[in-house]
């Protein structure tokens, strides 16, 4: 793995491959990072990170970008495993000839192709459900404007107030939010099994769990 963390003008580097670990702090530019990548690839690291650019603005990482992976494959003859390559083609970021498409390196495109929304049929399988919505207008708004998924819509805030008034005997509320990937929530019966077991353990620990299950559409972790 080749990755780094940038703090106060310096980058703290970690280079990891079988039999070798290098950790160092140094001043480094993005161009110098590109040079480092070329030097290290000869050792054939077992794992490479990837970001739309070489910088993760949230965590402050300096690492390999999407464009570096194309260069690495062409310069060193490396390849992605077959299942991942097929997945890239299904997403539309790699064409049938193995070349990047116009969507390569576009995270918004990937999100909109891969992540799905909760539908009414699935939500209806959740017992005692109350459905809320954030201020995200649609999935694209949710992806491109994260803050919209952190605040409930006006109608949902009214419903929450009613729940508070009706649930004075409860001190715990189960909230189910679709987040970035509803496929994890919708996989088999794992959600219902999880909620059932969670209710059992919470009750056994002395918590008074509200009978309703709140489902939040287009909800992020901090939705409220």
C-alpha atoms as one frame of an Amber mdcrd trajectory, in Angstrom:
protein
   0.000   0.000   0.000   1.193   3.506  -0.802  -0.506   6.262   1.124   0.269
   9.443   2.981  -1.206  11.940   5.391  -0.601  15.630   4.862  -0.232  17.884
   7.896   1.192  21.419   8.063   3.135  21.242   4.811   4.485  17.736   5.357
   3.347  14.326   4.214   3.690  11.287   6.448   4.228   8.300   4.186   3.505
   4.633   4.603   4.721   2.231   1.915   3.817  -1.389   2.502   4.455  -4.494
   0.414   5.406  -8.084   1.309   8.607  -8.057   3.301   9.003  -4.293   3.453
   7.495  -1.414   5.390   8.669   2.175   5.032   7.241   5.032   7.081   8.637
   8.539   6.700   7.725  12.226   6.933   8.806  14.578   4.164   7.846  17.634
   2.171   6.354  16.397  -1.073   4.447  17.927  -3.971   1.856  16.152  -6.105
   4.374  15.965  -8.961   6.920  14.381  -6.633   4.249  11.938  -5.535   3.887
  10.859  -9.157   7.628  10.223  -9.308   7.477   8.191  -6.068   4.708   6.035
  -7.488   6.842   5.115 -10.509   9.774   4.150  -8.281   7.704   1.993  -5.946
   5.637   0.144  -8.555   8.617  -1.963  -9.557   8.198  -3.737  -6.211   4.627
  -4.640  -7.213   2.704  -3.562  -4.078  -0.214  -5.825  -3.278  -2.683  -3.026
  -2.655  -3.302   0.433  -4.138  -5.703   3.082  -2.928  -7.589   5.313  -5.364
  -9.268   8.703  -5.146 -10.734  11.027  -7.802  -7.597  13.127  -7.234  -4.436
  12.384  -5.267  -5.872  14.174  -2.223  -8.602  13.060   0.162 -10.043  16.408
   1.361 -11.802  14.834   4.329  -8.955  12.790   5.832  -6.012  14.704   4.385
  -4.489  11.694   2.623  -2.090  11.970  -0.282  -2.328   8.760  -2.276  -2.767
   7.294  -5.757  -5.508   8.846  -7.889  -7.686   7.183 -10.504  -5.493   8.533
 -13.276  -2.432   6.937 -11.665  -3.987   3.498 -11.948  -4.325   3.876 -15.696
  -0.684   4.937 -15.958   0.448   2.076 -13.695  -1.368  -0.554 -15.742   0.005
   0.779 -19.021   3.568   1.362 -17.784   4.064  -1.788 -15.709   1.661  -4.284
 -17.273  -0.408  -4.698 -14.097  -4.107  -5.516 -14.288  -7.224  -5.469 -12.162
  -8.648  -8.880 -11.212 -11.303 -10.147 -13.615 -14.326  -9.690 -11.336 -13.428
  -6.092 -10.525 -12.725  -5.372 -14.202 -16.187  -6.685 -15.095 -17.670  -4.486
 -12.363 -15.917  -1.426 -13.833 -17.396  -2.224 -17.245 -20.879  -2.627 -15.767
 -20.512   0.806 -14.162 -19.572   2.260 -17.540 -16.154   3.580 -16.543 -14.267
   1.050 -18.727 -15.341   0.184 -22.268 -15.333  -3.197 -24.028 -11.766  -2.657
 -25.252 -10.462  -1.989 -21.739 -10.072   1.759 -22.181 -11.394   4.401 -19.761
 -14.660   6.043 -20.821 -15.665   9.668 -20.338 -17.066   8.650 -16.922 -13.733
   7.359 -15.620 -12.691   9.352 -12.549 -16.183  10.817 -12.093 -17.385   9.786
  -8.604 -20.814  11.378  -9.072 -21.446   9.102 -12.076 -20.390   6.022 -10.113
 -22.629   6.907  -7.165 -25.631   7.483  -9.407 -25.096   4.171 -11.237 -24.372
   1.936  -8.288 -26.260   3.184  -5.251 -30.011   2.654  -5.193 -32.856   4.159
  -3.207 -35.195   2.390  -0.824 -38.460   1.570  -2.549 -41.960   1.381  -1.124
 -42.191  -2.386  -1.521 -39.169  -2.977   0.702 -40.134  -0.360   3.276 -43.569
  -2.002   3.606 -41.845  -5.161   4.903 -40.514  -3.276   7.940 -42.935  -3.726
  10.864 -44.522  -0.673  12.515 -42.708   1.622  10.122 -42.824   5.406   9.935
 -41.117   6.862   6.881 -39.271  10.180   7.025 -37.372  12.156   4.409 -34.432
  14.523   4.471 -34.119  17.775   2.525 -32.436  16.028  -0.431 -34.544  16.688
  -3.513 -33.356  13.526  -5.254 -30.442  11.087  -5.333 -28.245  13.448  -7.315
 -28.851  16.223  -4.781 -28.008  13.774  -1.987 -24.680  12.881  -3.604 -23.599
  16.338  -4.718 -24.871  18.265  -1.669 -24.199  16.071   1.403 -25.643  18.594
   3.875 -29.101  18.115   2.349 -29.096  14.552   3.688 -28.267  15.696   7.226
 -31.479  17.652   7.844 -35.051  16.361   7.909 -37.738  17.904   5.729 -40.344
  20.135   7.400 -43.041  17.444   7.164 -40.718  14.878   8.731 -39.920  17.214
  11.616 -43.657  17.462  12.325 -43.899  13.655  12.383 -40.937  13.443  14.763
 -42.642  15.848  17.150 -45.762  13.659  17.124 -43.630  10.611  17.863 -42.122
  12.374  20.865 -45.538  13.234  22.196 -46.824   9.692  21.717 -43.702   7.922
  22.961 -43.226   9.421  26.373 -42.787   5.934  27.854 -39.862   5.161  25.520
 -36.231   6.195  25.827 -34.866   4.522  22.668 -35.845   4.826  19.006 -34.586
   2.584  16.215 -33.789   4.550  13.050 -33.035   2.892   9.710 -31.293   5.107
   7.173 -30.453   4.080   3.627 -27.172   6.015   3.574 -25.000   5.632   0.501
 -25.812   2.012  -0.243 -29.285   0.574   0.226 -28.147  -2.780  -1.128 -26.617
  -3.582   2.258 -29.922  -2.854   3.980 -31.959  -4.801   1.430 -29.745  -7.898
   1.332 -31.913 -10.875   2.245 -33.597 -10.561   5.620 -30.580  -9.173   7.450
 -32.299  -5.870   8.332 -35.337  -7.514   9.918 -33.141 -10.055  11.714 -30.901
  -7.273  13.012 -33.804  -5.146  14.252 -35.440  -8.130  15.924 -32.258  -9.109
  17.776 -31.447  -5.480  18.602 -34.854  -4.981  20.196 -34.400  -8.135  22.242
 -30.972  -7.125  23.547 -31.964  -3.523  24.250 -35.009  -4.652  26.218 -32.843
  -7.132  28.116 -30.517  -4.273  29.057 -33.328  -2.187  30.496 -34.000   0.153
  27.581 -37.590   1.107  26.723 -37.650   0.824  22.939 -40.349   2.618  20.960
 -42.558   0.153  19.017 -42.090   2.070  15.769 -39.231   1.676  13.319 -38.271
   4.980  11.671 -36.986   4.752   8.093 -35.203   7.842   6.732 -35.023   8.290
   2.963 -31.803   9.905   1.685 -30.462  10.047   5.229 -26.838  10.469   6.153
 -25.273   9.518   9.504 -26.102  12.879  11.044 -29.665  13.044   9.701 -31.902
  14.761  12.214
